[in-house]
Amino acid sequence: MRIQLVTEPINHAVSEREAKVHLRIPEGETADDEYIERLILVAAGEIEHMTGRAILDKTYDYWLDGWPDGDFIELPYPPLIWTVADSHIQYEHTPSETGGVVTYTTGTLSVNDYMVDRDSEPGRVVLQYSKTWPSETLRKYNPINIRFDCGYDEPADVPEKLKQAMLLMIADMFIFRQTKIAAVKVETMDTVWQLIDDYCVDWL
């Protein structure tokens, strides 16, 4: 199993202006703009790592070694977004050998064979009634590829607690530009964990 990021979000959950207001940087002061932009990205990534969810709309490729025993596959990084145009479930199967070179056939699961559960967290693709997973012989490693979008659609949709946790991290990193004393680090992270606790999800 492996996961690979395909496309990044086009927006930020916390804007540069919101970060500068939180940091009490006077309007028109631009000396730290590039650094603040980097801190926004780092804070978003850390919140995603801590919560197990995606902050803003991004695309992932998710590979599995085989079909599940049950009738659904959980997908990482809720909230799940699924569009027929951008998402798919493909699988490499039925190996053949010609001149010592092994090749595989690529199959695509029909959209009529499964449903998409965006209400659960993590989201799932679920087999339709009377449907089964394909029975062909799969490639031995990572034969199944699921491409999907996940995250909140717009910055305005991101929960305020997650944004506030990001702002605390941004301020912490902005002020302490070297290794921090333990007491300060613990105090900040305790507050961050309190803010994000309701949004943490396990998907593995």
Buried (B, 14 or more C-beta within 10 A) or exposed (E): EEEEEEEEBEBBBBEBEBBBEBBEBEEEEEEBEEEBEEBBEBBBEBBBEBBBBBBBBBBBBBBBEBBEEEBBBBBBBBBBBBEEEEBBBBBBBEBEEEEEEEEBEEBEBEBEBBBBBBEBBBBBBBBEEEBEBBEBEBBEEBBBBBBBBBBBEEBEEBBEBBBBBBBBBBBBBBEEEEEBEEEEEEEBBEBBEEBBEEBEEEEE
